Amino acid sequence: MKRKTLIMGLIGLIMLQPISVQAADCANGYGTELKGNDHGTYCKSKVGMNWWSAHAWCDAIGMTLVPLSECECSDETKCDMTKQCPNLSSIGSGGMWLNITSGSSDAYRVYLNDGSVLVLTRTNSQSVLCMP
């Protein structure tokens, strides 16, 4: 009888705990949620990977690799329009792959610290920014 009471009490305590789903929303905790300055909610990987793996990772979490068009900002009060990628500038840190290639071996990436957009060899390791 004591054992049943103890088990029921533990189940009750577990059910009373607040449910936190935010960590699971972004790749089951393997990513960090970021919000654009003007629009968009994104999932940033916690690990770097090459450009092809970046596509596969986004697909695996039911999202797509961010296109260059996500850099656009329609509200100048929310974005620093002097940046190459005003919507994603200063929302995080590090370089993120974009879904656009440059030639046969390179692809574009955005550096979140300052919103710069540069070309990098697709075999290099960068973090990934995915969107729904």
Residue, then its C-alpha position, 0 to 999 in steps of 0.5 A: m500500500k505504501r508503495k502504491t501511495l509513493i508511486m501515485g505521489l511521484i506521478g502527481l509531482i511529475m504531472l504538476q511540473p511546468i511543461s517546457v517545450q521551447a527547447a524541443d521546438c528547435a531540433n529537439g534541443y539540438g538547435t537554438e531559436l533565433k528571431g529576425n529583426d523584422h520577420g522570421t523565426y529560425c533554428k540555429s544548429k549548435v554544431g557546424m557542418n558542411w553545406w550539404s549536411a546543412h541541407a540534410w539537417c534542415d530537412a531532418i527537422g522539417m525545415t529548409l535552409v534559409p534563402l538569401s531573401e530572408c536578409e531583406c527588411s521592410d521596416e527600417t525602424k527594426c533593422d540597420m539598413t547599412k548591413q548586407c543582411p539587415n534582418l539577420s544582423s546582430i541576432g546571434s553570432g557566427g557564420m550560417w549557411l544560406n541555400i544559394t551556391s556560387g559556382s561549383s564549389d562555393a556557397y553563400r553564408v551570412y555572419l550574424n554578428d554584423g550581417s555580412v554575406l560572403v562566399l565560402t567553400r561548401t566543404n567548410s564547417q559552418s552553423v546552420l540556420c533553418m526556417p519553417 
